[in-house]
Amino acid sequence: MHDMFRRIARRYDLLNRLLSLRQDVRWRRLTAEAARLKPGQTALDVATGTGDLAFELARRVGAEGKVVGIDFVEEMLHIARAKAARLPEGAQCVFEHADALALPFDDATFHAATIAFALRNVTDVTKCLQEMRRVVIPGGRVVVLELSKPVWPVFRQLYWVYFNRLVPLIGRALQGVDGPYRYLPESVARFPDQEELVRIMREAGLHDVGYRNLTGGIAAIHYGTV
Ligand SMILES: C[S@@+](CC[C@H](N)C(=O)[O-])C[C@H]1O[C@@H](n2cnc3c(N)ncnc32)[C@H](O)[C@@H]1O
């Protein structure tokens, strides 16, 4: 997993925008909103990759706030730090090397914790959610943005053709490697659907768990309160 993300880091943003037809930008914005942060607060973005969700969170906590983005791939963090240097909201972001399954923070450190397109990739989903819950203060939110299972009937069939056939081809053409964008549809097929993820989040100790589908359920935002 680590090696796969190391190899795709350089063109990761380009592929995200292209394959989602820029929907990923809107999805991250809605995810940051769901974290319900206020100016001056602190947030953690787990498996931050190139930092896009961290920057969305930073816009909400403002100049007095702070956002920490963690990832276990240095190549991703390198790009996140370079983007932070160019963006005004980058000033309140810090990017650190860490494992999502063993977060190097004290209990109740952040007002919210988020994870985008990465819960699917960790080896222990419940452990990751428990770690996120542990580092958030009581009353704060844990928010998950993840690719999910489309619910609109006809759209769903068309989407699966695109996702299972076309995405691996485009991914291979632009990344120059075969594996990662073949792994993508397989990993979504294996990942819990919307209702099952609600159950897992409750099992991880979160309260008031709910979700909203995005673009017909291609993606979903799940949220829970600590
Ligand atoms: C598909 S990318 C998502 C990146 C970013 N959150 C986004 O919205 O674009 C998945 C990221 O999860 C990271 N990752 C996977 N497992 C991890 C773990 N156990 N600890 C830290 N980072 C992890 C990968 O390095 C990669 O950057």
The ligand as a Gaussian input file, in Angstrom:
#p B3LYP/6-31G(d) Opt

LIG

0 1
 C       -6.251000       7.871000      -1.946000
 S       -5.107000       8.797000      -0.994000
 C       -6.128000      10.053000      -0.249000
 C       -5.366000      11.301000       0.044000
 C       -6.171000      12.504000       0.514000
 N       -6.818000      12.245000       1.782000
 C       -7.169000      12.987000      -0.497000
 O       -8.278000      13.391000      -0.120000
 O       -6.846000      13.039000      -1.675000
 C       -4.821000       7.714000       0.342000
 C       -3.720000       8.187000       1.270000
 O       -3.749000       7.400000       2.442000
 C       -2.420000       7.233000       2.877000
 N       -2.403000       6.108000       3.811000
 C       -2.872000       4.850000       3.595000
 N       -2.731000       4.108000       4.705000
 C       -2.174000       4.906000       5.647000
 C       -1.788000       4.725000       6.994000
 N       -1.937000       3.544000       7.618000
 N       -1.253000       5.771000       7.671000
 C       -1.090000       6.965000       7.068000
 N       -1.418000       7.215000       5.779000
 C       -1.966000       6.196000       5.088000
 C       -1.640000       7.039000       1.595000
 O       -0.276000       7.288000       1.744000
 C       -2.321000       8.072000       0.685000
 O       -1.671000       9.318000       0.721000

